[in-house]
Amino acid sequence: MKQTSTIAAGGREDALMSAAPRERLTAGGVVGRLLGNTTSAIAVVLLIICVVLTLLSDRFLTPQNIYAILAQSAVVGVAAVGGTFVIITGGIDLSVGAAIGLAGMIGALVIQAGYGAEVGIIVMLAVGMLVGVVNGLSVSMLRLAPFIVTLATMGMAQGLTLESSTGKSVYDLPHAITFFGGDRIFGGLPVSVIVTVIIFIIGQFLLTGTSFGKSVFAVGGNREAARLAGIDVNRVLLIVYLLAGLCAGIAAILTVGRIGAATPTSGAGVELRVIAAIVIGGTSLFGGKGSLWGTLVGVLLIGVINNGLTLLNVDPFLVQFMQSALIFAAVLFDAVNTRRLARNRMRRT
């Protein structure tokens, strides 16, 4: 009897659920759900900008220009992968641009000294990782503020770049270097884009498919709770800054290869575009939230804006203002949207 009544109760629940009115998926509901996801919202903005630029310039939607946008976005894209890990932990890396410049210059000088392209590439990666280790140890072991630490290492790296190069550029680099940044394969696809895609795939796997990725989110969400849960917080912080340094070293290879030379100002300003792309993509500067898919959309958005403004012959002095204004608008949208979602969750509870 008890089993029969249980089955009957279950049947009544199923009947009530089937009789309950189902939510109708309207156009407004679709838009609401779409805008509730930061990555989707920024992707919509990117699509709209692409449509507008296509209408304003017949050169925008051409294979050559699309490849150009992707190639120009490669350095920021690679550096942003490491930067995403750092910002998810609640940190920040202002030294990435200077690390790119220093790694590229030291590697180019090693090649110029006759040690070969292979050694030069290894040196670029090592210098980038060295900067990352200094940042990571300072933040994790010495408990210094990431903003101050990376601001200091940015200045030190810039100084070492100028000192080692005596303010001069290094030219005549071998094809093994320029191949990664300047060559094209498969009918015009830049090699740098392929490298960027590979780095994104590896980063995505680390962030979402490993216990280390879960630890990164845990440290960014609540550092003390992560420590009580048995996570080695210092180890996680050291590794994420090491990854950021490694990505800076790879970005240095792409930078030097793309222009065919190492200049004392290589990497200047890259840190701002990297941070902007990450934040626009929905990664919170307070830590604990973010995704590499969002970062990828942010990188493409900045690349499209740069390219579009150039095609429209916008005054270069206004380009930076317009870019920053759009970044501000995107961050403001994300903040407002986050508050709206938080209020909705509170109402449901």
C-alpha positions as semicolon CSV with decimal commas, in nm:
position;residue;x (nm);y (nm);z (nm)
1;M;0,000;0,000;0,000
2;K;0,277;0,241;0,089
3;Q;0,451;0,179;-0,244
4;T;0,121;0,230;-0,427
5;S;0,060;0,563;-0,252
6;T;0,414;0,675;-0,330
7;I;0,366;0,596;-0,697
8;A;0,034;0,779;-0,694
9;A;0,196;1,083;-0,531
10;G;0,469;1,078;-0,791
11;G;0,207;1,058;-1,062
12;R;0,025;1,359;-0,920
13;E;0,352;1,558;-0,909
14;D;0,422;1,468;-1,274
15;A;0,069;1,570;-1,367
16;L;0,103;1,901;-1,184
17;M;0,439;1,970;-1,351
18;S;0,300;1,891;-1,692
19;A;-0,008;2,102;-1,623
20;A;0,199;2,400;-1,502
21;P;0,236;2,669;-1,763
22;R;0,570;2,656;-1,936
23;E;0,773;2,971;-1,985
24;R;0,736;3,097;-2,338
25;L;1,062;3,190;-2,504
26;T;0,998;3,537;-2,642
27;A;1,236;3,768;-2,826
28;G;1,271;3,976;-2,511
29;G;1,351;3,666;-2,310
30;V;1,622;3,565;-2,555
31;V;1,778;3,912;-2,538
32;G;1,757;3,911;-2,159
33;R;1,931;3,578;-2,132
34;L;2,192;3,683;-2,385
35;L;2,272;4,005;-2,203
36;G;2,289;3,814;-1,876
37;N;2,612;3,658;-2,004
38;T;2,896;3,907;-2,036
39;T;3,079;3,710;-2,302
40;S;2,766;3,684;-2,515
41;A;2,690;4,053;-2,468
42;I;3,039;4,159;-2,578
43;A;3,017;3,917;-2,871
44;V;2,697;4,094;-2,979
45;V;2,875;4,430;-2,952
46;L;3,161;4,291;-3,163
47;L;2,915;4,168;-3,425
48;I;2,739;4,505;-3,440
49;I;3,069;4,691;-3,480
50;C;3,172;4,454;-3,759
51;V;2,842;4,515;-3,941
52;V;2,880;4,893;-3,907
53;L;3,241;4,888;-4,029
54;T;3,140;4,668;-4,323
55;L;2,884;4,928;-4,424
56;L;3,127;5,217;-4,379
57;S;3,428;5,062;-4,554
58;D;3,437;4,815;-4,841
59;R;3,788;4,714;-4,736
60;F;3,690;4,587;-4,392
61;L;3,534;4,251;-4,479
62;T;3,811;4,124;-4,705
63;P;4,034;3,821;-4,642
64;Q;4,345;4,038;-4,637
65;N;4,201;4,272;-4,376
66;I;4,062;3,990;-4,161
67;Y;4,404;3,826;-4,158
68;A;4,558;4,163;-4,071
69;I;4,325;4,203;-3,772
70;L;4,409;3,855;-3,647
71;A;4,783;3,908;-3,691
72;Q;4,771;4,244;-3,511
73;S;4,577;4,085;-3,225
74;A;4,813;3,790;-3,180
75;V;5,057;3,952;-2,936
76;V;4,781;4,091;-2,713
77;G;4,597;3,759;-2,737
78;V;4,890;3,547;-2,621
79;A;4,976;3,786;-2,337
80;A;4,610;3,802;-2,234
81;V;4,598;3,426;-2,176
82;G;4,850;3,452;-1,892
83;G;4,696;3,777;-1,774
84;T;4,355;3,612;-1,738
85;F;4,494;3,359;-1,491
86;V;4,654;3,639;-1,290
87;I;4,342;3,855;-1,274
88;I;4,116;3,561;-1,182
89;T;4,332;3,515;-0,871
90;G;4,266;3,877;-0,780
91;G;4,604;4,004;-0,900
92;I;4,721;4,216;-1,189
93;D;5,028;4,228;-1,411
94;L;5,140;4,570;-1,528
95;S;5,483;4,440;-1,632
96;V;5,374;4,227;-1,928
97;G;5,452;4,492;-2,193
98;A;5,794;4,566;-2,047
99;A;5,863;4,191;-2,014
100;I;5,786;4,149;-2,384
101;G;6,029;4,429;-2,470
102;L;6,307;4,296;-2,244
103;A;6,269;3,934;-2,358
104;G;6,270;4,035;-2,724
105;M;6,575;4,258;-2,687
106;I;6,787;4,011;-2,486
107;G;6,697;3,729;-2,724
108;A;6,781;3,941;-3,028
109;L;7,116;4,042;-2,877
110;V;7,197;3,676;-2,812
111;I;7,118;3,596;-3,176
112;Q;7,326;3,892;-3,293
113;A;7,615;3,759;-3,085
114;G;7,612;3,444;-3,298
115;Y;7,439;3,192;-3,072
116;G;7,165;3,108;-3,322
117;A;6,791;3,152;-3,344
118;E;6,710;2,846;-3,132
119;V;6,911;2,978;-2,838
120;G;6,758;3,322;-2,887
121;I;6,405;3,177;-2,867
122;I;6,491;2,987;-2,549
123;V;6,637;3,306;-2,400
124;M;6,321;3,503;-2,482
125;L;6,107;3,243;-2,306
126;A;6,346;3,229;-2,010
127;V;6,356;3,608;-1,964
128;G;5,977;3,628;-1,972
129;M;5,949;3,349;-1,717
130;L;6,214;3,515;-1,499
131;V;6,004;3,831;-1,480
132;G;5,705;3,614;-1,394
133;V;5,896;3,435;-1,117
134;V;6,003;3,767;-0,963
135;N;5,642;3,884;-0,966
136;G;5,512;3,553;-0,834
137;L;5,758;3,523;-0,546
138;S;5,699;3,884;-0,446
139;V;5,322;3,840;-0,438
140;S;5,310;3,492;-0,286
141;M;5,606;3,472;-0,048
142;L;5,666;3,838;0,038
143;R;5,290;3,917;0,038
144;L;5,343;4,239;-0,159
145;A;5,059;4,408;-0,348
146;P;5,050;4,289;-0,712
147;F;4,993;4,641;-0,842
148;I;5,306;4,779;-0,674
149;V;5,521;4,474;-0,753
150;T;5,439;4,462;-1,122
151;L;5,466;4,840;-1,152
152;A;5,818;4,812;-1,011
153;T;5,917;4,521;-1,236
154;M;5,776;4,710;-1,533
155;G;6,014;4,998;-1,463
156;M;6,307;4,765;-1,402
157;A;6,245;4,572;-1,723
158;Q;6,217;4,893;-1,925
159;G;6,543;5,018;-1,777
160;L;6,725;4,692;-1,852
161;T;6,593;4,698;-2,209
162;L;6,732;5,047;-2,269
163;E;7,061;4,967;-2,094
164;S;7,124;4,641;-2,280
165;S;7,042;4,793;-2,618
166;T;7,195;5,137;-2,552
167;G;6,873;5,269;-2,699
168;K;6,929;5,106;-3,039
169;S;6,728;4,850;-3,232
170;V;6,857;4,508;-3,341
171;Y;6,795;4,421;-3,707
172;D;6,877;4,142;-3,955
173;L;6,726;3,859;-3,753
174;P;6,712;3,509;-3,910
175;H;6,405;3,361;-4,075
176;A;6,359;3,118;-3,787
177;I;6,251;3,420;-3,581
178;T;6,052;3,612;-3,839
179;F;5,868;3,292;-3,935
180;F;5,658;3,298;-3,617
181;G;5,558;3,662;-3,640
182;G;5,561;3,742;-4,009
183;D;5,511;3,432;-4,223
184;R;5,178;3,310;-4,361
185;I;5,065;2,958;-4,451
186;F;4,750;2,786;-4,578
187;G;4,668;3,056;-4,829
188;G;4,755;3,359;-4,619
189;L;4,683;3,260;-4,258
190;P;4,947;3,420;-4,031
191;V;5,158;3,175;-3,832
192;S;5,119;3,404;-3,531
193;V;4,743;3,340;-3,536
194;I;4,799;2,964;-3,525
195;V;5,035;3,008;-3,230
196;T;4,773;3,222;-3,053
197;V;4,500;2,963;-3,108
198;I;4,724;2,688;-2,966
199;I;4,802;2,898;-2,657
200;F;4,431;2,969;-2,605
201;I;4,345;2,599;-2,630
202;I;4,614;2,503;-2,379
203;G;4,507;2,785;-2,147
204;Q;4,142;2,684;-2,171
205;F;4,229;2,326;-2,082
206;L;4,434;2,436;-1,781
207;L;4,165;2,672;-1,659
208;T;3,858;2,450;-1,699
209;G;3,985;2,095;-1,728
210;T;4,233;2,062;-1,442
211;S;4,233;2,084;-1,062
212;F;4,482;2,367;-1,096
213;G;4,221;2,573;-1,282
214;K;3,970;2,513;-1,002
215;S;4,233;2,624;-0,753
216;V;4,286;2,946;-0,951
217;F;3,916;3,032;-0,919
218;A;3,914;2,931;-0,553
219;V;4,210;3,154;-0,469
220;G;4,049;3,446;-0,649
221;G;3,710;3,390;-0,488
222;N;3,828;3,366;-0,128
223;R;4,197;3,324;-0,056
224;E;4,157;3,231;0,309
225;A;3,882;2,979;0,236
226;A;4,101;2,825;-0,033
227;R;4,385;2,794;0,215
228;L;4,158;2,627;0,472
229;A;4,040;2,387;0,200
230;G;4,396;2,263;0,160
231;I;4,495;2,460;-0,150
232;D;4,857;2,576;-0,157
233;V;4,777;2,941;-0,228
234;N;5,140;3,049;-0,261
235;R;5,206;2,776;-0,516
236;V;4,901;2,875;-0,722
237;L;5,002;3,242;-0,722
238;L;5,359;3,161;-0,821
239;I;5,244;2,942;-1,110
240;V;4,995;3,194;-1,251
241;Y;5,259;3,468;-1,261
242;L;5,504;3,219;-1,410
243;L;5,245;3,142;-1,681
244;A;5,200;3,513;-1,743
245;G;5,577;3,548;-1,786
246;L;5,589;3,250;-2,023
247;C;5,312;3,405;-2,233
248;A;5,507;3,732;-2,236
249;G;5,808;3,543;-2,369
250;I;5,599;3,386;-2,647
251;A;5,451;3,727;-2,725
252;A;5,807;3,863;-2,749
253;I;5,889;3,603;-3,016
254;L;5,581;3,708;-3,214
255;T;5,659;4,079;-3,173
256;V;6,020;4,050;-3,285
257;G;5,922;3,817;-3,569
258;R;5,644;4,045;-3,694
259;I;5,855;4,360;-3,728
260;G;6,179;4,173;-3,805
261;A;6,367;4,359;-3,533
262;A;6,388;4,415;-3,159
263;T;6,334;4,777;-3,059
264;P;6,373;4,939;-2,715
265;T;6,004;5,035;-2,722
266;S;5,867;4,693;-2,817
267;G;5,576;4,602;-2,593
268;A;5,510;4,958;-2,482
269;G;5,143;4,999;-2,396
270;V;5,062;4,630;-2,448
271;E;4,976;4,590;-2,080
272;L;4,686;4,834;-2,107
273;R;4,537;4,654;-2,408
274;V;4,585;4,318;-2,238
275;I;4,408;4,427;-1,919
276;A;4,136;4,598;-2,122
277;A;4,072;4,284;-2,329
278;I;4,052;4,068;-2,018
279;V;3,816;4,301;-1,832
280;I;3,597;4,362;-2,139
281;G;3,570;3,985;-2,172
282;G;3,405;3,963;-1,831
283;T;3,692;3,871;-1,599
284;S;3,647;4,051;-1,269
285;L;3,929;4,268;-1,141
286;F;3,828;4,154;-0,793
287;G;3,906;3,792;-0,881
288;G;3,714;3,467;-0,875
289;K;3,536;3,519;-1,206
290;G;3,646;3,503;-1,567
291;S;3,692;3,295;-1,879
292;L;3,934;3,268;-2,166
293;W;3,646;3,269;-2,413
294;G;3,554;3,612;-2,286
295;T;3,917;3,722;-2,311
296;L;3,928;3,602;-2,671
297;V;3,622;3,810;-2,758
298;G;3,776;4,110;-2,581
299;V;4,099;4,073;-2,779
300;L;3,908;4,057;-3,107
301;L;3,696;4,358;-3,011
302;I;4,003;4,572;-2,948
303;G;4,165;4,448;-3,270
304;V;3,856;4,528;-3,475
305;I;3,829;4,876;-3,322
306;N;4,194;4,953;-3,398
307;N;4,162;4,831;-3,754
308;G;3,826;4,997;-3,818
309;L;3,939;5,337;-3,697
310;T;4,244;5,313;-3,920
311;L;4,035;5,224;-4,224
312;L;3,805;5,519;-4,156
313;N;4,105;5,753;-4,140
314;V;4,015;5,869;-3,792
315;D;4,258;6,123;-3,649
316;P;4,522;5,920;-3,458
317;F;4,490;6,158;-3,165
318;L;4,124;6,056;-3,130
319;V;4,181;5,683;-3,169
320;Q;4,300;5,628;-2,812
321;F;4,014;5,837;-2,674
322;M;3,753;5,642;-2,869
323;Q;3,904;5,309;-2,772
324;S;3,913;5,405;-2,405
325;A;3,557;5,537;-2,420
326;L;3,434;5,206;-2,556
327;I;3,631;5,016;-2,294
328;F;3,475;5,235;-2,025
329;A;3,129;5,170;-2,166
330;A;3,190;4,794;-2,175
331;V;3,317;4,787;-1,817
332;L;3,024;5,004;-1,705
333;F;2,781;4,767;-1,878
334;D;2,942;4,471;-1,706
335;A;2,917;4,639;-1,365
336;V;2,552;4,734;-1,413
337;N;2,467;4,389;-1,547
338;T;2,642;4,220;-1,254
339;R;2,446;4,429;-1,004
340;R;2,121;4,351;-1,185
341;L;2,189;3,977;-1,172
342;A;2,279;4,001;-0,803
343;R;1,950;4,180;-0,727
344;N;1,756;3,915;-0,921
345;R;1,922;3,637;-0,721
346;M;1,837;3,812;-0,395
347;R;1,471;3,846;-0,497
348;R;1,450;3,475;-0,575
349;T;1,586;3,387;-0,232
